[in-house]
């Protein structure tokens, strides 16, 4: 799967989740994009919300807050341009099917929030675009996750597309207690459903996000802020600031490098050690020319470079063509 230019088979993608941490300040949103790009994040992600399509009129305070935080279609388009110029992928989570058609013009993939992983109309709308769907799995068990995948796959097929789904393990608690992060669920998603898996992290710090790489995460989403104390808005305190995001990206890249390919082969760095650490077949004692070698005549000692343990049959039962001294390597051209 590719998200923009990021090939997830080759690279772990780090998404700086700006979300609503801009609090409706366009200039701050721009600065956050630039800071995330400078920190090395592959993508920035926003939330595209039409308040009256998310929250009922019975919650006027929440409606008012979301109204203050909301950007217009033109503002999102400008933010996407800013992200592209900064060399980072622009993403945004739609919170209603109605915004999907115009958001489709701005994003290479769609992210579905955990709260909507059972909202069939929204799942079908993003699937119909044919673009990859990053599905957060908070508050869902395997039955619900499979049903969400079925809805996405069916809607994609009806629109003439193949479904491309990345399942992001997520715990919808802000912040998530370490004992409930349940990172092994990343492996469970990979084993039971397959495809690309990742982690949407709500823990404090960056340790969980880095560890998720070892469990198979190919996408890591971490909330991002310029200051953890910017305001009383909840998300700032659990977000990574620029220094933490820089360190997160560095450690994710290191983790990916440390994991390697998984193919068990001698590594290039081991080459200088082989001769010193391996054993060769040598003469246990001085032996005359014409002597027929028996196992009693052999010893297995460092350094390597000669016949290895397991190659005794090359010399056993054969006659020495010349005398050898104790400790001398026994080689194929020394016997007949």
NORQUIGI-V265698 format. One record per pair of residues at least 12 apart in sequence whose ideal C-beta (glycine too) atoms are under 8 Angstrom apart, sorted by sequence separation. I is the first residue (numbers start at 1). GAP is how many residues later the second one is. If there is no record, write none. Layout:
BEGIN
i:I gap:GAP
i:I gap:GAP
END
This chain:
BEGIN
i:32 gap:12
i:51 gap:12
i:54 gap:12
i:153 gap:12
i:186 gap:12
i:223 gap:12
i:284 gap:12
i:285 gap:12
i:321 gap:12
i:322 gap:12
i:135 gap:13
i:152 gap:13
i:169 gap:13
i:186 gap:13
i:199 gap:13
i:209 gap:13
i:228 gap:13
i:284 gap:13
i:321 gap:13
i:18 gap:14
i:92 gap:14
i:112 gap:14
i:135 gap:14
i:149 gap:14
i:169 gap:14
i:198 gap:14
i:225 gap:14
i:227 gap:14
i:283 gap:14
i:284 gap:14
i:298 gap:14
i:320 gap:14
i:321 gap:14
i:18 gap:15
i:51 gap:15
i:92 gap:15
i:223 gap:15
i:224 gap:15
i:225 gap:15
i:226 gap:15
i:283 gap:15
i:284 gap:15
i:315 gap:15
i:320 gap:15
i:321 gap:15
i:16 gap:16
i:51 gap:16
i:76 gap:16
i:90 gap:16
i:91 gap:16
i:94 gap:16
i:110 gap:16
i:149 gap:16
i:169 gap:16
i:183 gap:16
i:206 gap:16
i:223 gap:16
i:224 gap:16
i:225 gap:16
i:226 gap:16
i:282 gap:16
i:283 gap:16
i:319 gap:16
i:29 gap:17
i:49 gap:17
i:90 gap:17
i:91 gap:17
i:93 gap:17
i:135 gap:17
i:169 gap:17
i:222 gap:17
i:223 gap:17
i:224 gap:17
i:281 gap:17
i:282 gap:17
i:295 gap:17
i:298 gap:17
i:315 gap:17
i:318 gap:17
i:319 gap:17
i:18 gap:18
i:91 gap:18
i:93 gap:18
i:95 gap:18
i:117 gap:18
i:149 gap:18
i:199 gap:18
i:222 gap:18
i:281 gap:18
i:282 gap:18
i:298 gap:18
i:314 gap:18
i:318 gap:18
i:51 gap:19
i:89 gap:19
i:91 gap:19
i:92 gap:19
i:93 gap:19
i:110 gap:19
i:117 gap:19
i:133 gap:19
i:197 gap:19
i:198 gap:19
i:201 gap:19
i:281 gap:19
i:282 gap:19
i:315 gap:19
i:16 gap:20
i:49 gap:20
i:50 gap:20
i:91 gap:20
i:93 gap:20
i:117 gap:20
i:169 gap:20
i:197 gap:20
i:198 gap:20
i:199 gap:20
i:201 gap:20
i:280 gap:20
i:315 gap:20
i:49 gap:21
i:95 gap:21
i:110 gap:21
i:112 gap:21
i:117 gap:21
i:197 gap:21
i:198 gap:21
i:199 gap:21
i:200 gap:21
i:201 gap:21
i:202 gap:21
i:224 gap:21
i:279 gap:21
i:280 gap:21
i:295 gap:21
i:314 gap:21
i:100 gap:22
i:109 gap:22
i:110 gap:22
i:111 gap:22
i:112 gap:22
i:114 gap:22
i:117 gap:22
i:118 gap:22
i:145 gap:22
i:167 gap:22
i:181 gap:22
i:196 gap:22
i:197 gap:22
i:198 gap:22
i:199 gap:22
i:201 gap:22
i:279 gap:22
i:280 gap:22
i:293 gap:22
i:294 gap:22
i:307 gap:22
i:16 gap:23
i:48 gap:23
i:108 gap:23
i:109 gap:23
i:110 gap:23
i:111 gap:23
i:112 gap:23
i:113 gap:23
i:114 gap:23
i:115 gap:23
i:117 gap:23
i:196 gap:23
i:198 gap:23
i:222 gap:23
i:279 gap:23
i:280 gap:23
i:293 gap:23
i:294 gap:23
i:306 gap:23
i:307 gap:23
i:22 gap:24
i:97 gap:24
i:107 gap:24
i:108 gap:24
i:109 gap:24
i:110 gap:24
i:112 gap:24
i:114 gap:24
i:115 gap:24
i:127 gap:24
i:278 gap:24
i:280 gap:24
i:282 gap:24
i:293 gap:24
i:305 gap:24
i:306 gap:24
i:307 gap:24
i:16 gap:25
i:46 gap:25
i:97 gap:25
i:100 gap:25
i:104 gap:25
i:109 gap:25
i:111 gap:25
i:114 gap:25
i:123 gap:25
i:127 gap:25
i:176 gap:25
i:178 gap:25
i:183 gap:25
i:277 gap:25
i:278 gap:25
i:279 gap:25
i:280 gap:25
i:281 gap:25
i:292 gap:25
i:293 gap:25
i:306 gap:25
i:307 gap:25
i:14 gap:26
i:15 gap:26
i:18 gap:26
i:19 gap:26
i:80 gap:26
i:96 gap:26
i:100 gap:26
i:114 gap:26
i:118 gap:26
i:126 gap:26
i:127 gap:26
i:130 gap:26
i:167 gap:26
i:176 gap:26
i:186 gap:26
i:190 gap:26
i:222 gap:26
i:276 gap:26
i:278 gap:26
i:280 gap:26
i:281 gap:26
i:292 gap:26
i:293 gap:26
i:301 gap:26
i:14 gap:27
i:15 gap:27
i:16 gap:27
i:18 gap:27
i:19 gap:27
i:20 gap:27
i:76 gap:27
i:80 gap:27
i:95 gap:27
i:97 gap:27
i:104 gap:27
i:117 gap:27
i:124 gap:27
i:127 gap:27
i:128 gap:27
i:175 gap:27
i:176 gap:27
i:181 gap:27
i:276 gap:27
i:277 gap:27
i:278 gap:27
i:280 gap:27
i:281 gap:27
i:292 gap:27
i:293 gap:27
i:14 gap:28
i:15 gap:28
i:16 gap:28
i:17 gap:28
i:18 gap:28
i:19 gap:28
i:48 gap:28
i:77 gap:28
i:94 gap:28
i:97 gap:28
i:117 gap:28
i:123 gap:28
i:124 gap:28
i:127 gap:28
i:128 gap:28
i:167 gap:28
i:169 gap:28
i:174 gap:28
i:175 gap:28
i:183 gap:28
i:187 gap:28
i:220 gap:28
i:275 gap:28
i:276 gap:28
i:280 gap:28
i:281 gap:28
i:291 gap:28
i:292 gap:28
i:299 gap:28
i:13 gap:29
i:14 gap:29
i:15 gap:29
i:16 gap:29
i:20 gap:29
i:73 gap:29
i:77 gap:29
i:100 gap:29
i:118 gap:29
i:123 gap:29
i:127 gap:29
i:130 gap:29
i:166 gap:29
i:167 gap:29
i:168 gap:29
i:169 gap:29
i:170 gap:29
i:173 gap:29
i:175 gap:29
i:183 gap:29
i:186 gap:29
i:187 gap:29
i:275 gap:29
i:279 gap:29
i:290 gap:29
i:291 gap:29
i:13 gap:30
i:15 gap:30
i:46 gap:30
i:76 gap:30
i:118 gap:30
i:124 gap:30
i:125 gap:30
i:128 gap:30
i:129 gap:30
i:130 gap:30
i:133 gap:30
i:135 gap:30
i:137 gap:30
i:165 gap:30
i:166 gap:30
i:167 gap:30
i:168 gap:30
i:169 gap:30
i:170 gap:30
i:172 gap:30
i:178 gap:30
i:186 gap:30
i:274 gap:30
i:275 gap:30
i:278 gap:30
i:279 gap:30
i:281 gap:30
i:290 gap:30
i:11 gap:31
i:94 gap:31
i:117 gap:31
i:120 gap:31
i:124 gap:31
i:128 gap:31
i:130 gap:31
i:133 gap:31
i:135 gap:31
i:137 gap:31
i:165 gap:31
i:166 gap:31
i:167 gap:31
i:168 gap:31
i:169 gap:31
i:171 gap:31
i:184 gap:31
i:186 gap:31
i:281 gap:31
i:289 gap:31
i:94 gap:32
i:123 gap:32
i:127 gap:32
i:129 gap:32
i:130 gap:32
i:132 gap:32
i:133 gap:32
i:134 gap:32
i:135 gap:32
i:136 gap:32
i:137 gap:32
i:138 gap:32
i:166 gap:32
i:168 gap:32
i:170 gap:32
i:176 gap:32
i:183 gap:32
i:220 gap:32
i:288 gap:32
i:289 gap:32
i:298 gap:32
i:46 gap:33
i:128 gap:33
i:131 gap:33
i:132 gap:33
i:133 gap:33
i:135 gap:33
i:137 gap:33
i:138 gap:33
i:139 gap:33
i:287 gap:33
i:289 gap:33
i:127 gap:34
i:132 gap:34
i:134 gap:34
i:136 gap:34
i:138 gap:34
i:204 gap:34
i:206 gap:34
i:281 gap:34
i:289 gap:34
i:203 gap:35
i:288 gap:35
i:6 gap:36
i:127 gap:36
i:202 gap:36
i:287 gap:36
i:6 gap:37
i:286 gap:37
i:287 gap:37
i:293 gap:37
i:4 gap:38
i:206 gap:38
i:210 gap:38
i:286 gap:38
i:3 gap:39
i:4 gap:39
i:44 gap:39
i:205 gap:39
i:209 gap:39
i:213 gap:39
i:286 gap:39
i:3 gap:40
i:286 gap:40
i:54 gap:41
i:206 gap:41
i:210 gap:41
i:214 gap:41
i:283 gap:41
i:285 gap:41
i:29 gap:42
i:53 gap:42
i:54 gap:42
i:206 gap:42
i:210 gap:42
i:213 gap:42
i:283 gap:42
i:284 gap:42
i:293 gap:42
i:53 gap:43
i:91 gap:43
i:169 gap:43
i:209 gap:43
i:213 gap:43
i:283 gap:43
i:24 gap:44
i:44 gap:44
i:46 gap:44
i:48 gap:44
i:145 gap:44
i:149 gap:44
i:283 gap:44
i:23 gap:45
i:24 gap:45
i:26 gap:45
i:43 gap:45
i:44 gap:45
i:46 gap:45
i:47 gap:45
i:48 gap:45
i:50 gap:45
i:53 gap:45
i:206 gap:45
i:210 gap:45
i:214 gap:45
i:282 gap:45
i:283 gap:45
i:23 gap:46
i:24 gap:46
i:33 gap:46
i:37 gap:46
i:42 gap:46
i:43 gap:46
i:44 gap:46
i:45 gap:46
i:46 gap:46
i:47 gap:46
i:48 gap:46
i:49 gap:46
i:50 gap:46
i:142 gap:46
i:213 gap:46
i:282 gap:46
i:22 gap:47
i:24 gap:47
i:41 gap:47
i:42 gap:47
i:43 gap:47
i:44 gap:47
i:45 gap:47
i:46 gap:47
i:48 gap:47
i:49 gap:47
i:146 gap:47
i:282 gap:47
i:283 gap:47
i:34 gap:48
i:43 gap:48
i:45 gap:48
i:47 gap:48
i:50 gap:48
i:145 gap:48
i:169 gap:48
i:281 gap:48
i:282 gap:48
i:20 gap:49
i:26 gap:49
i:30 gap:49
i:33 gap:49
i:37 gap:49
i:50 gap:49
i:280 gap:49
i:281 gap:49
i:29 gap:50
i:33 gap:50
i:37 gap:50
i:142 gap:50
i:37 gap:51
i:48 gap:51
i:142 gap:51
i:168 gap:51
i:26 gap:52
i:30 gap:52
i:34 gap:52
i:36 gap:52
i:137 gap:52
i:166 gap:52
i:26 gap:53
i:33 gap:53
i:166 gap:53
i:168 gap:53
i:33 gap:55
i:48 gap:55
i:114 gap:56
i:115 gap:57
i:114 gap:58
i:174 gap:60
i:174 gap:61
i:138 gap:62
i:175 gap:62
i:175 gap:63
i:134 gap:64
i:136 gap:64
i:174 gap:64
i:45 gap:66
i:47 gap:66
i:15 gap:76
i:6 gap:83
i:5 gap:84
i:4 gap:85
i:134 gap:85
i:136 gap:85
i:3 gap:86
i:114 gap:86
i:134 gap:87
i:3 gap:88
i:4 gap:104
i:3 gap:105
i:4 gap:105
i:3 gap:106
i:111 gap:110
i:3 gap:129
i:2 gap:130
i:1 gap:131
i:3 gap:131
i:8 gap:158
i:1 gap:163
i:1 gap:165
i:45 gap:176
i:44 gap:180
i:17 gap:183
i:41 gap:183
i:13 gap:185
i:8 gap:188
i:36 gap:188
i:35 gap:189
i:35 gap:191
i:32 gap:192
i:32 gap:193
i:1 gap:194
i:32 gap:194
i:1 gap:195
i:31 gap:195
i:28 gap:198
i:12 gap:201
i:21 gap:202
i:21 gap:203
i:39 gap:203
i:15 gap:204
i:17 gap:204
i:19 gap:204
i:21 gap:204
i:38 gap:204
i:41 gap:204
i:12 gap:205
i:13 gap:205
i:15 gap:205
i:17 gap:205
i:21 gap:205
i:40 gap:205
i:12 gap:206
i:13 gap:206
i:14 gap:206
i:15 gap:206
i:16 gap:206
i:17 gap:206
i:18 gap:206
i:36 gap:206
i:39 gap:206
i:40 gap:206
i:12 gap:207
i:13 gap:207
i:15 gap:207
i:17 gap:207
i:23 gap:207
i:35 gap:207
i:39 gap:207
i:12 gap:208
i:14 gap:208
i:16 gap:208
i:23 gap:208
i:38 gap:208
i:41 gap:208
i:9 gap:209
i:21 gap:209
i:36 gap:209
i:39 gap:209
i:40 gap:209
i:8 gap:210
i:23 gap:210
i:35 gap:210
i:39 gap:210
i:40 gap:210
i:8 gap:211
i:21 gap:212
i:20 gap:213
i:21 gap:214
i:20 gap:215
i:21 gap:215
i:3 gap:216
i:19 gap:216
i:1 gap:217
i:21 gap:218
i:17 gap:222
i:16 gap:224
i:16 gap:229
i:14 gap:231
i:14 gap:234
i:14 gap:235
i:14 gap:238
i:12 gap:240
i:12 gap:241
i:12 gap:243
i:12 gap:244
i:11 gap:245
END
